[in-house]
Amino acid sequence: MKYRIHHVTRYQYAEPVSLCHSIAHLKPIQTRTQRCLASSVRVDPWPSVSREHEDFFGNRVSYFSIQQAHKALEVTATSEVEITPLPPPEADRTPPWENVAERLYDKGDGMMTDARIFSLPSAHIPLEASATQYAAVSFTKGRPILEATRDFMGRIFREFEYDPASTTIATPIAEVMEKRRGVCQDFAHVAIAGLRGLGLPARYVSGYLETLPPPGQVKLQGADASHAWFSILLPDVGWIDFDPTNDQLSSEQYITTAIGRDFQDVTPLRGIFYGGGAHELLVAVDVNRVPEEAEAVA
């Protein structure tokens, strides 16, 4: 399946901004199930400095600096990706979760030792006892890791309420655990905190999920949004993605832009600016399938 993604972020400032420095994680990465066929980031006003680099996690990071006065900033990312999903292993045939935690320290297993960083606390995901205890209910002794993680994901879906007004990017995990409400970022952070508390590697994934309108209705342009989920490492297989917001494993409808330890590593757009006063933010995202006839013509 091929998709075109159009992501527009616009800031409108009350007063002129004299200088801004920003970084963006808006270009999709290459994974074992995803190919980025084309991607571009356009900045208005035109930046004085613009460059791209690959970070520690393999993400494509765009940096730009605007050094002239401006009262609006618009960043437009346009990408085309191809998704080829792989069927997950049978859950009951995956290794016990304790064995996966132990293999992190097997010096002969490069894949596992490289993933050890994802088992450690990070800026937005400290070790949180309540999250670890919550996860432990699913991770009983000897239970296959994929089966346990699916159960854990399902419990977050059923027992936490999606409520965009309840949290911010700075809301601590302990508060989310107490209130049992939040958004996709919070649910991913809770899951990762619980898994790391058990000694398992888990990483944060940022990207998009294709949304489809109800039957007979037209899809609203700009109505899609960035999404977040988490993944675990299955020895000898690779990373498997789980979406606790929707209680499902990733499919061909999931597009990955960046992976990291938590939200801070993969923020779609962040930076510093001088001046501006109050500002308004508008984000519009479109995730559209490329029709088969268009593929044939191309």
C-alpha positions as CSV (number, residue, x, y, z in Angstrom):
1,M,0.0,0.0,0.0
2,K,1.3,3.5,-0.9
3,Y,0.4,6.7,0.9
4,R,0.9,10.4,0.4
5,I,1.2,12.4,3.6
6,H,0.8,16.2,3.7
7,H,1.6,17.7,7.1
8,V,1.3,21.5,7.7
9,T,2.2,23.3,10.9
10,R,1.5,27.0,11.1
11,Y,2.4,29.4,13.9
12,Q,0.8,32.9,13.9
13,Y,2.5,35.4,16.3
14,A,1.1,38.5,17.9
15,E,4.5,40.3,17.6
16,P,7.4,39.8,15.2
17,V,9.8,37.0,15.9
18,S,13.4,38.1,15.3
19,L,15.1,34.7,15.3
20,C,14.1,31.1,15.6
21,H,16.0,27.8,15.6
22,S,13.9,24.6,15.0
23,I,14.3,20.9,14.4
24,A,11.7,18.6,12.9
25,H,11.0,14.9,12.7
26,L,8.7,14.9,9.7
27,K,10.4,12.7,7.1
28,P,9.4,9.0,7.4
29,I,12.2,6.5,8.1
30,Q,13.1,3.3,6.4
31,T,12.0,0.1,8.3
32,R,11.7,-3.6,7.5
33,T,8.0,-2.9,6.5
34,Q,8.2,0.7,5.2
35,R,10.0,2.4,2.3
36,C,10.1,6.2,2.0
37,L,9.8,6.9,-1.7
38,A,10.0,10.7,-1.5
39,S,10.0,13.3,1.2
40,S,10.5,17.1,1.4
41,V,10.1,19.8,4.1
42,R,9.3,23.4,3.0
43,V,9.7,26.3,5.4
44,D,8.2,29.7,5.0
45,P,9.8,32.2,5.5
46,W,12.8,30.8,3.7
47,P,15.4,29.8,6.3
48,S,18.9,31.3,6.4
49,V,20.3,27.9,7.4
50,S,18.8,24.5,6.6
51,R,20.3,21.1,6.8
52,E,19.4,17.5,7.6
53,H,21.2,14.8,9.6
54,E,20.5,11.3,10.9
55,D,20.3,11.0,14.7
56,F,21.4,8.3,17.1
57,F,18.2,6.3,16.5
58,G,18.3,6.5,12.7
59,N,15.7,9.2,12.4
60,R,15.8,11.9,9.7
61,V,16.1,15.2,11.5
62,S,15.6,18.6,9.7
63,Y,17.2,21.7,11.2
64,F,16.5,25.2,10.1
65,S,17.1,28.7,11.3
66,I,15.2,31.8,10.3
67,Q,17.1,35.0,11.0
68,Q,14.8,37.6,9.6
69,A,11.8,39.1,11.4
70,H,8.5,37.3,10.8
71,K,5.0,37.1,12.2
72,A,4.1,33.7,10.9
73,L,5.9,30.4,10.4
74,E,4.7,27.6,8.2
75,V,6.4,24.2,7.9
76,T,5.0,21.8,5.2
77,A,6.2,18.2,5.0
78,T,5.1,16.1,2.0
79,S,6.0,12.4,1.7
80,E,5.2,9.3,-0.2
81,V,5.7,5.9,1.5
82,E,5.1,2.3,0.7
83,I,4.0,-0.1,3.4
84,T,4.4,-3.9,3.2
85,P,3.2,-5.3,6.5
86,L,4.6,-8.6,7.8
87,P,2.4,-11.0,9.7
88,P,3.3,-11.3,13.4
89,P,4.5,-14.6,14.9
90,E,1.9,-16.8,16.7
91,A,1.6,-15.2,20.1
92,D,1.8,-18.5,22.1
93,R,5.0,-19.6,20.3
94,T,7.1,-16.5,21.2
95,P,9.6,-16.9,24.1
96,P,8.8,-16.3,27.7
97,W,9.1,-12.6,28.5
98,E,11.8,-13.3,31.2
99,N,14.0,-14.9,28.5
100,V,13.8,-11.7,26.4
101,A,14.9,-9.6,29.3
102,E,17.8,-11.9,30.0
103,R,19.0,-11.8,26.4
104,L,19.6,-8.1,26.6
105,Y,22.9,-9.0,28.4
106,D,24.0,-11.7,25.9
107,K,27.1,-10.2,24.5
108,G,26.9,-12.4,21.5
109,D,23.5,-11.1,20.4
110,G,24.1,-7.6,18.8
111,M,20.4,-6.9,18.2
112,M,19.5,-7.4,21.8
113,T,22.5,-5.6,23.3
114,D,21.8,-2.6,21.0
115,A,18.3,-2.5,22.4
116,R,19.4,-2.2,26.0
117,I,19.1,1.6,25.8
118,F,15.4,1.2,25.4
119,S,15.1,-0.7,28.7
120,L,16.5,2.3,30.7
121,P,14.6,5.3,32.1
122,S,14.4,8.4,29.9
123,A,13.5,12.1,30.3
124,H,9.7,11.6,30.0
125,I,9.6,7.9,31.1
126,P,11.1,7.5,34.5
127,L,10.7,4.2,36.3
128,E,7.2,4.4,37.8
129,A,6.2,1.8,40.4
130,S,2.5,2.1,39.6
131,A,3.1,1.4,35.9
132,T,5.4,-1.6,36.6
133,Q,2.8,-3.1,38.9
134,Y,0.1,-2.5,36.4
135,A,2.1,-4.3,33.7
136,A,3.0,-7.2,36.0
137,V,-0.6,-8.3,36.0
138,S,-0.2,-9.3,32.3
139,F,3.4,-10.5,32.5
140,T,2.9,-13.6,34.7
141,K,5.8,-16.1,35.1
142,G,6.7,-17.9,31.8
143,R,4.1,-16.2,29.7
144,P,5.0,-15.7,26.0
145,I,6.1,-12.1,25.4
146,L,3.8,-11.4,22.5
147,E,0.8,-12.9,24.3
148,A,1.6,-10.9,27.5
149,T,2.1,-7.6,25.5
150,R,-1.2,-8.0,23.7
151,D,-3.0,-8.6,27.0
152,F,-1.3,-5.5,28.5
153,M,-2.2,-3.4,25.5
154,G,-5.8,-4.5,25.7
155,R,-6.0,-3.6,29.3
156,I,-4.8,0.0,28.7
157,F,-7.4,0.3,25.9
158,R,-10.2,-0.8,28.1
159,E,-9.2,0.8,31.4
160,F,-7.9,4.2,30.3
161,E,-10.2,6.9,28.8
162,Y,-9.1,8.9,25.7
163,D,-9.4,12.5,26.8
164,P,-7.5,15.2,25.0
165,A,-8.3,17.8,27.6
166,S,-6.8,15.8,30.5
167,T,-3.1,16.0,29.9
168,T,-0.3,18.0,28.3
169,I,3.1,16.9,26.9
170,A,4.5,17.5,30.4
171,T,1.9,15.4,32.4
172,P,3.9,12.9,34.5
173,I,3.2,9.1,34.1
174,A,2.2,8.9,37.8
175,E,-0.7,11.3,37.1
176,V,-1.8,9.5,34.0
177,M,-1.8,6.3,36.0
178,E,-3.9,7.9,38.8
179,K,-6.5,9.5,36.5
180,R,-6.6,6.7,34.0
181,R,-7.1,9.1,31.1
182,G,-5.0,10.8,28.4
183,V,-4.1,10.6,24.7
184,C,-2.0,8.4,22.5
185,Q,1.3,9.8,23.8
186,D,0.3,9.1,27.4
187,F,-0.8,5.6,26.6
188,A,2.4,4.8,24.9
189,H,4.4,6.3,27.8
190,V,2.5,4.3,30.3
191,A,3.1,1.0,28.4
192,I,6.8,1.7,27.9
193,A,7.2,2.6,31.6
194,G,5.6,-0.7,32.6
195,L,7.6,-2.7,30.2
196,R,10.9,-1.1,31.2
197,G,10.0,-1.6,34.8
198,L,10.0,-5.3,34.1
199,G,13.4,-5.1,32.4
200,L,12.1,-5.3,28.8
201,P,13.2,-3.0,25.9
202,A,10.4,-0.8,24.6
203,R,10.6,2.2,22.3
204,Y,8.3,5.1,21.5
205,V,7.1,5.4,17.9
206,S,5.8,8.5,16.2
207,G,3.9,8.6,13.0
208,Y,0.5,8.6,11.3
209,L,-2.5,6.3,11.2
210,E,-4.7,6.4,8.2
211,T,-8.2,7.2,9.2
212,L,-11.2,6.4,7.0
213,P,-14.6,8.2,7.0
214,P,-17.8,6.4,7.8
215,P,-19.4,4.6,4.9
216,G,-21.0,7.0,2.4
217,Q,-19.2,10.1,3.8
218,V,-16.3,12.1,2.3
219,K,-13.0,12.3,4.1
220,L,-12.4,15.7,5.6
221,Q,-9.1,17.3,4.3
222,G,-6.7,18.2,7.1
223,A,-8.5,16.1,9.7
224,D,-5.9,13.5,10.2
225,A,-3.2,13.9,13.0
226,S,0.1,12.6,14.2
227,H,-0.2,9.4,16.2
228,A,2.0,7.5,18.7
229,W,2.4,3.9,19.8
230,F,5.1,1.6,21.2
231,S,7.1,-1.4,20.1
232,I,8.9,-4.3,21.7
233,L,11.8,-6.3,20.5
234,L,11.2,-9.9,19.7
235,P,14.5,-11.9,19.5
236,D,15.4,-13.2,16.1
237,V,12.4,-11.3,14.6
238,G,12.7,-7.6,15.2
239,W,10.5,-4.8,16.6
240,I,6.8,-5.4,16.8
241,D,4.5,-2.3,17.1
242,F,1.5,-2.1,19.4
243,D,-1.2,0.6,19.5
244,P,-2.9,0.8,22.9
245,T,-5.1,3.7,21.8
246,N,-6.8,1.4,19.3
247,D,-6.0,-2.0,20.8
248,Q,-4.3,-3.4,17.7
249,L,-0.9,-4.3,16.3
250,S,0.3,-2.1,13.5
251,S,-0.9,-2.8,10.0
252,E,-0.5,-1.3,6.6
253,Q,-2.3,1.8,7.9
254,Y,0.6,2.8,10.2
255,I,3.3,5.1,8.9
256,T,6.4,5.7,11.0
257,T,8.3,9.0,11.1
258,A,10.6,8.5,14.0
259,I,11.5,6.2,16.9
260,G,13.1,7.0,20.2
261,R,13.1,6.6,24.0
262,D,10.1,8.8,24.5
263,F,8.2,11.8,23.0
264,Q,11.1,14.2,23.5
265,D,13.3,12.2,21.0
266,V,10.8,12.4,18.2
267,T,8.8,15.6,18.5
268,P,7.4,16.5,15.1
269,L,8.5,20.1,15.4
270,R,10.2,22.0,18.3
271,G,12.6,24.9,18.8
272,I,13.3,28.2,20.4
273,F,12.3,31.7,19.2
274,Y,12.9,35.3,20.3
275,G,9.9,37.6,20.5
276,G,6.5,36.8,19.1
277,G,4.4,37.2,22.3
278,A,1.3,35.2,22.2
279,H,0.9,32.8,19.3
280,E,-1.7,30.5,17.7
281,L,-0.9,27.0,16.4
282,L,-2.6,25.2,13.5
283,V,-1.8,21.7,12.4
284,A,-3.4,20.0,9.4
285,V,-2.5,16.5,8.3
286,D,-3.7,14.4,5.3
287,V,-2.9,10.8,4.9
288,N,-4.2,9.5,1.6
289,R,-3.8,6.3,-0.3
290,V,-2.3,6.4,-3.7
291,P,-4.8,4.9,-6.1
292,E,-3.7,1.8,-8.0
293,E,-4.3,3.5,-11.3
294,A,-2.0,6.4,-10.3
295,E,0.7,3.9,-9.4
296,A,0.3,2.2,-12.8
297,V,0.7,5.6,-14.7
298,A,3.7,6.5,-12.6
